[in-house]
Amino acid sequence: MSEQETLGLAEEFAHYRRTVLAEVEVPGPAAVRRTARGRGRRRLATTTATVLALFGGATLGYAAMSGGPDREPGPVDPTPTISASSAPSGSASPAPSPSVTSGSPTATPPSGKISRAQLLDASVTLPAWRAGPGCPTSGIRLSGDDREGVNWLLAFDQGDVDGDGAVEAVGLVQCVLGSGGPMQVVAFDRDQQGRIVTLGRVVATSIDKPQWLFALDVVDDGTVRVQVGDIAPGGGWPGEWSQRQWRGYRFKGGSFAQVSGPTSFGPNPHDVNLVVTASNLVLADAPDGSRTGTITVRIRNGGHGPAAYVDLRIGLPAAVRPDGDGWAACRNDPEKTGQPVSCDLNKLGAGKEVRLTLGFRVAAGATVGTGKADVDARPMNASFDFVEEVYDPDNTVVITYR
């Protein structure tokens, strides 16, 4: 081959490098350079063979015997975005690939997984507290303790509560006001930039019921289970008196709604406050030689719940026995009771009262002096067990008999 032909072939290769290779678009950042280089060698060899075939005969034979070194693509600078490769030619409808931001390995929703420490360290915005004195909600940090006026993170759990495949955080928060304060369960997520954001309120306490939230638990199907209580502890009301229920909530249509568990509370047996008043007993001589008299007893339920039963006891001397029709309201037979005389009454609703005029008789010949006696009323539950009250000194009144 003449020198002129050799120069012509070199010029063709130079043209190829300027035009064909300039059109090659590298499909990825520096992380895929090694793969791109290996594929580039194979593609270059195939393309070169095609180009050389255009020269025909002797030129092809000369190129085949030349055996020059393969040229690798030049270095690739990473770019902010990666353009997905198009489908091979001949594909009727190439599947679109989502745009991927540099540093994000996939286009799936970011993991909302948040540790308790991360939640305490973040600035968050809570759903508004109910009307009245409350804690700040905008751009605040949750507290790990119960200092006055803070939003205290009492309980914490994690789970996929919104069904997007990522894990969210759920916290039980209390606005600490004195020995109590309103409470709410709030779900937190991460936005596309990884910032902690509020997903929504699951449930909150109210001035009615529930007045307290005891615990939370996120189960595998994304249901947020919350243990709610009817009456808030404090003011003499111990937590064990509160009725507790587990209620389940799911994220639907952008908010949480209850999907399982009870929706209301029955009467709390401890939510009663019996107040007793009674008159003194004055005995007078009867025609048959006995002595008789009456006392008026008033029992009022000043609580918010009913007393299933009321046990009335009057601590008079054994010689003073029940007498007359005033005892007809008793479920038992007071005459058969010992000392003190006992009368079991039926249900006494909240805000209701019962008035009894009870007669007594001292048999002829029996001696009864002057003294004092307790008149005491206690609430009972449906099993006839005594129920404790928050304030019980007003359950007893002292009367004088003579």
Secondary structure, 3 states (H helix, E strand, C coil): CCHHHHHHHHHHHHHHHHHCHHHCCCCCCHHHHHHHHHHHHHHHHHHHHHHHHHHCHHHHHHHHHHCCCCCCCCCCCCCCEECCCCCCCCCCCCCCCCCEECCCCCCCCCCCCCCHHHHHHCCECCCCCCCCCCCCCCCECCECCCCCCCEEEEEEEEECCCCCCCCEEEEEEEECECCECCEEEEEEEECCCCCEEEEEEEEECCCCCCCEEEEEEECCCCCEEEEEECCCCECCECHHHCCEEEEEEEEECCEEEEEECCCCCCCCCCCCCEEEEECCECCEECCCCCEEEEEEEEEEECCCCCECEEEEEECCCCCEEEECHHHHHCCCCHHHCCCCEEEEECCECCCCEEEEEEEEEECCCCCCCCEEEEEEEEEECCCCCECCCCCCHHHEEEEEEC
